[in-house]
Amino acid sequence: MSLMAEAVNVSPLSCAGPQACDIVNIYASIFWIAMAVLVVVGGLIVYAALRFRRKDDVEPAQVHGNPRLEVLWTAVPVVIVAFLFIRTTLRIDYVRNGPPPQVTVQVTGIQWAWGFKYSNGKTSFTKLMIPVGQVVRLEVTSKDVLHSFWVPRLGGQVYAIPGQTNHGWIEASSPGQYFGQCNELCGLYHYSMTLEVDAVTADQYQAFLSGVPPPGAGPPPAEKVSGIAAASEVAETDDLKFQPASATVKVGDVVQWTNTGNALHSVTFDNQQVPSIDTQNGGEKFEVKFLKAGTYHYICTYHVTSGMTGTITVTGG
């Protein structure tokens, strides 16, 4: 799995969960009824314009109403609107509250990222991990300004309001990565307030919560350390760059990241077995010792759209 920026499917019409698909079904029924009305009304207008177009200066016969026709063109729209009202109303509770949840996650909007807190206290930023096929209740709030949590392929949006907790839910029908965005203008870097939902198997989800590598993963390629001399140092700057953006070290070497500015950063590897740091404030240091040769890509999850990425190449055996 790569965290590098790439084109992804975020169309709400390409639903991947029961809530999102229910919304699409409601939308589709309204759309096709509207298209039918357009064709009928538009067709009648065109027919009338051609059939009864003026051919001379003789005043046409005057018609002063047709009760049956007036009742008909009043009754038909009433029936259509009533159907749409009932169709929508019957699904409001399901779309908002959903079935009984199996997982609950606290979601917090922050300028400009998303924070997630799971039932066992584990936290993550920007990337939300959920078990596939299970109803996930979202308890959504904000630390600063109005935000809106939205993953189009999994469900509708939920407003994140300071001092208030709103709730919603999502469920993924199949494993995969689903992407979203804050859908409320929330400040200068609103455009970079993206999010990712990874739907995994129940075993993988439990392994994520416990921090234990999934079965068959083998020894981890790196480990978090502290106080060991670094073979390479990387600065995280307010220019939204890793400096240097790439580094080469040997197996057993330590790489140290330091937030040299005031902006909030993170170091998140595409290989999820490499330790990451979700939140790194100004002046904080983060150290990783690499145990296996390979090329490791990472990003700052707060500034993905700014191209804040880096690469560590580990050589030797």
C-alpha positions as CSV (number, residue, x, y, z in Angstrom):
1,M,0.0,0.0,0.0
2,S,1.3,3.4,-0.9
3,L,0.6,6.7,0.8
4,M,1.9,8.7,-2.1
5,A,-0.7,11.0,-3.7
6,E,-2.6,9.3,-6.5
7,A,-6.0,9.6,-8.2
8,V,-8.7,7.7,-6.2
9,N,-12.4,7.1,-6.5
10,V,-14.4,9.3,-4.2
11,S,-17.7,9.3,-6.1
12,P,-20.7,8.9,-3.7
13,L,-22.4,7.1,-6.6
14,S,-19.8,4.3,-6.3
15,C,-21.1,3.3,-2.9
16,A,-19.2,0.7,-0.9
17,G,-21.3,0.4,2.3
18,P,-25.0,-0.1,3.2
19,Q,-25.6,3.5,4.4
20,A,-24.0,5.1,1.3
21,C,-25.9,2.7,-1.0
22,D,-29.2,3.5,0.7
23,I,-28.5,7.2,0.0
24,V,-27.7,6.4,-3.6
25,N,-31.0,4.4,-3.9
26,I,-33.0,7.3,-2.6
27,Y,-31.1,9.7,-4.9
28,A,-31.7,7.4,-7.9
29,S,-35.4,7.1,-7.3
30,I,-35.7,10.9,-7.1
31,F,-33.5,11.4,-10.1
32,W,-35.5,9.1,-12.4
33,I,-38.9,10.5,-11.3
34,A,-37.5,14.0,-12.0
35,M,-36.3,12.8,-15.5
36,A,-39.8,11.3,-16.2
37,V,-41.5,14.6,-15.2
38,L,-39.0,16.5,-17.4
39,V,-39.7,14.3,-20.4
40,V,-43.5,14.5,-20.0
41,V,-43.7,18.2,-19.3
42,G,-41.1,19.1,-21.8
43,G,-42.7,16.9,-24.4
44,L,-46.1,18.5,-23.8
45,I,-44.6,22.0,-24.1
46,V,-42.9,21.1,-27.4
47,Y,-46.1,19.5,-28.7
48,A,-48.2,22.5,-27.8
49,A,-45.7,24.9,-29.3
50,L,-45.8,23.0,-32.6
51,R,-49.4,21.9,-32.7
52,F,-51.0,25.2,-31.7
53,R,-48.5,27.6,-33.1
54,R,-50.0,30.8,-34.6
55,K,-50.6,30.6,-38.4
56,D,-52.5,33.8,-39.0
57,D,-53.9,36.9,-37.3
58,V,-57.3,35.3,-36.4
59,E,-57.9,35.2,-32.7
60,P,-58.1,31.5,-31.6
61,A,-61.0,30.2,-29.6
62,Q,-60.8,31.1,-25.9
63,V,-60.9,28.3,-23.4
64,H,-61.9,29.2,-19.8
65,G,-60.6,26.2,-17.9
66,N,-61.0,22.5,-17.8
67,P,-61.8,21.2,-14.3
68,R,-60.8,17.6,-15.0
69,L,-57.5,18.7,-16.5
70,E,-56.8,21.1,-13.6
71,V,-57.5,18.4,-11.0
72,L,-55.3,16.0,-12.9
73,W,-52.3,18.3,-13.1
74,T,-52.7,19.2,-9.4
75,A,-53.2,15.6,-8.2
76,V,-50.2,14.1,-10.1
77,P,-47.6,16.5,-8.6
78,V,-49.1,16.0,-5.1
79,V,-48.8,12.2,-5.5
80,I,-45.2,12.4,-6.7
81,V,-44.2,14.8,-3.9
82,A,-46.0,12.6,-1.3
83,F,-44.2,9.5,-2.6
84,L,-40.8,11.2,-2.4
85,F,-41.6,12.6,1.1
86,I,-42.6,9.2,2.4
87,R,-39.7,7.4,0.6
88,T,-37.2,9.8,2.2
89,T,-38.8,10.0,5.7
90,L,-38.8,6.2,6.1
91,R,-35.0,6.1,5.6
92,I,-34.0,9.1,7.7
93,D,-33.6,7.1,10.9
94,Y,-31.6,4.4,9.2
95,V,-29.2,6.8,7.5
96,R,-28.7,8.8,10.7
97,N,-28.6,6.1,13.4
98,G,-28.1,2.8,11.5
99,P,-28.2,-0.6,13.0
100,P,-26.8,-1.2,16.6
101,P,-23.0,-0.4,16.4
102,Q,-20.3,-3.0,16.9
103,V,-17.5,-0.5,17.1
104,T,-17.4,3.1,18.4
105,V,-14.8,5.6,17.4
106,Q,-14.4,9.2,18.7
107,V,-13.6,11.6,15.8
108,T,-12.1,15.0,16.4
109,G,-11.6,17.7,13.7
110,I,-8.5,19.8,14.1
111,Q,-7.2,22.5,11.8
112,W,-6.2,20.8,9.6
113,A,-6.5,17.0,10.3
114,W,-8.7,14.3,11.8
115,G,-8.0,12.6,15.1
116,F,-9.4,9.2,16.0
117,K,-9.7,7.5,19.4
118,Y,-10.7,3.9,19.6
119,S,-12.4,1.9,22.4
120,N,-9.1,0.8,24.0
121,G,-7.7,4.3,24.0
122,K,-5.5,3.9,21.0
123,T,-5.3,7.0,18.7
124,S,-4.5,7.7,15.1
125,F,-4.6,10.8,12.9
126,T,-6.0,11.2,9.4
127,K,-6.2,7.4,8.8
128,L,-9.2,5.6,10.4
129,M,-9.0,1.8,10.7
130,I,-12.3,-0.1,10.8
131,P,-13.3,-3.8,10.6
132,V,-15.0,-4.7,7.4
133,G,-18.7,-5.7,7.6
134,Q,-19.2,-4.1,11.0
135,V,-21.3,-1.0,11.9
136,V,-19.0,1.7,13.2
137,R,-20.5,4.5,15.2
138,L,-18.8,7.8,14.9
139,E,-18.9,10.4,17.7
140,V,-17.8,13.5,16.0
141,T,-16.7,16.9,17.5
142,S,-14.2,19.7,16.8
143,K,-11.5,21.4,18.8
144,D,-11.6,24.7,17.0
145,V,-13.9,25.6,14.1
146,L,-16.7,23.9,12.1
147,H,-15.6,20.9,10.1
148,S,-17.5,18.1,8.3
149,F,-16.5,14.5,8.3
150,W,-17.3,12.9,4.9
151,V,-16.2,9.6,3.2
152,P,-18.5,9.7,0.2
153,R,-18.3,6.0,-0.7
154,L,-19.2,4.9,2.9
155,G,-21.8,7.3,4.1
156,G,-23.2,10.8,4.5
157,Q,-21.4,13.7,6.1
158,V,-21.4,14.5,9.8
159,Y,-20.8,18.0,11.1
160,A,-18.0,18.5,13.6
161,I,-19.0,21.4,15.9
162,P,-16.8,22.8,18.8
163,G,-18.3,21.9,22.2
164,Q,-20.9,19.5,20.7
165,T,-20.8,15.8,19.8
166,N,-22.7,14.7,16.7
167,H,-23.0,11.1,15.7
168,G,-23.2,9.1,12.5
169,W,-22.1,5.7,11.3
170,I,-20.3,4.0,8.5
171,E,-19.8,0.4,7.3
172,A,-17.6,-1.0,4.6
173,S,-18.9,-4.0,2.7
174,S,-15.5,-5.1,1.4
175,P,-11.9,-4.5,2.5
176,G,-10.1,-1.5,0.9
177,Q,-9.1,2.1,1.2
178,Y,-11.8,4.8,1.2
179,F,-10.9,8.4,1.0
180,G,-12.7,11.6,2.2
181,Q,-12.3,15.2,2.9
182,C,-13.5,17.9,5.3
183,N,-16.5,19.2,3.5
184,E,-16.8,22.5,5.4
185,L,-14.6,25.5,4.7
186,C,-12.5,25.6,7.8
187,G,-9.5,27.9,7.2
188,L,-6.4,28.4,5.1
189,Y,-5.4,24.7,4.8
190,H,-8.9,23.4,4.4
191,Y,-7.9,21.8,1.1
192,S,-5.3,19.6,2.9
193,M,-7.8,18.2,5.5
194,T,-8.1,14.8,3.9
195,L,-8.8,11.5,5.5
196,E,-8.6,7.8,4.8
197,V,-10.6,4.9,6.0
198,D,-8.9,1.5,5.8
199,A,-11.4,-1.4,6.1
200,V,-9.6,-4.6,7.2
201,T,-10.5,-8.0,8.4
202,A,-11.5,-8.5,12.1
203,D,-8.2,-10.2,12.9
204,Q,-6.2,-7.3,11.3
205,Y,-8.3,-4.8,13.2
206,Q,-7.7,-6.5,16.5
207,A,-4.0,-6.6,15.6
208,F,-4.1,-2.9,14.9
209,L,-5.7,-2.2,18.3
210,S,-3.2,-4.3,20.2
211,G,-0.2,-3.1,18.2
212,V,0.8,-6.7,17.5
213,P,1.8,-7.4,13.8
214,P,-0.7,-9.6,12.0
215,P,0.0,-13.3,11.7
216,G,2.7,-14.1,9.2
217,A,4.1,-10.6,9.1
218,G,7.5,-11.7,10.4
219,P,9.9,-9.5,12.4
220,P,9.3,-5.8,12.1
221,P,11.6,-3.9,9.7
222,A,12.2,-1.1,12.2
223,E,11.7,-0.2,15.9
224,K,11.2,3.1,17.8
225,V,14.2,4.0,19.9
226,S,15.3,7.0,22.1
227,G,18.6,8.5,23.0
228,I,20.7,6.7,20.4
229,A,23.0,8.7,18.1
230,A,21.4,9.2,14.7
231,A,23.1,8.3,11.5
232,S,20.8,10.7,9.6
233,E,18.8,13.6,10.8
234,V,15.7,15.0,9.1
235,A,14.1,18.3,9.8
236,E,10.4,19.0,9.5
237,T,10.0,22.7,8.5
238,D,7.2,25.3,8.4
239,D,7.9,25.3,4.6
240,L,6.0,21.9,4.7
241,K,9.1,19.9,3.7
242,F,11.2,17.1,5.0
243,Q,14.8,18.3,4.8
244,P,16.5,16.3,3.4
245,A,13.6,14.6,1.5
246,S,15.6,11.4,1.1
247,A,18.3,9.7,3.1
248,T,20.4,6.5,2.8
249,V,21.4,4.5,5.9
250,K,22.6,1.0,6.8
251,V,20.8,-1.7,8.6
252,G,21.0,-1.0,12.3
253,D,21.3,2.8,11.8
254,V,19.0,5.3,13.5
255,V,17.1,8.1,11.7
256,Q,16.0,11.1,13.8
257,W,13.2,13.5,12.8
258,T,12.9,16.9,14.4
259,N,10.1,19.4,14.1
260,T,12.1,22.6,13.7
261,G,9.1,24.8,13.2
262,N,5.7,25.7,14.8
263,A,3.4,23.7,12.4
264,L,2.0,20.3,13.5
265,H,3.6,17.4,11.6
266,S,3.6,13.6,11.6
267,V,5.8,10.9,10.2
268,T,3.7,8.1,8.8
269,F,5.1,5.2,6.8
270,D,3.4,3.3,4.0
271,N,4.7,0.1,5.5
272,Q,2.6,0.0,8.6
273,Q,5.1,-2.1,10.4
274,V,7.5,0.8,10.6
275,P,6.8,2.9,13.7
276,S,5.1,6.2,12.9
277,I,4.3,9.2,15.0
278,D,0.8,10.7,14.5
279,T,1.4,14.1,16.1
280,Q,4.8,15.9,16.4
281,N,4.7,19.4,17.9
282,G,7.4,22.0,17.4
283,G,10.8,20.9,18.9
284,E,9.8,17.3,19.4
285,K,12.1,14.5,18.2
286,F,11.3,11.0,16.8
287,E,13.8,8.2,16.3
288,V,13.5,5.0,14.4
289,K,16.1,2.2,14.1
290,F,15.9,0.3,10.8
291,L,16.4,-3.5,11.0
292,K,15.8,-4.6,7.4
293,A,17.2,-3.4,4.1
294,G,14.6,-1.8,1.8
295,T,13.1,1.5,0.6
296,Y,10.6,3.1,3.0
297,H,8.3,5.9,1.9
298,Y,6.6,8.2,4.4
299,I,4.5,11.3,4.6
300,C,3.3,14.1,6.9
301,T,-0.4,13.2,7.1
302,Y,-1.3,16.9,7.8
303,H,0.3,18.1,4.6
304,V,-0.2,15.4,2.0
305,T,-1.5,17.8,-0.6
306,S,1.5,20.0,-0.1
307,G,3.8,17.1,-1.2
308,M,5.4,16.7,2.2
309,T,6.9,13.3,1.6
310,G,10.2,11.5,2.2
311,T,12.1,8.3,1.5
312,I,14.6,6.3,3.6
313,T,16.8,3.8,1.8
314,V,18.3,1.1,4.0
315,T,21.3,-0.9,2.6
316,G,23.2,-3.9,4.0
317,G,22.1,-7.1,5.5
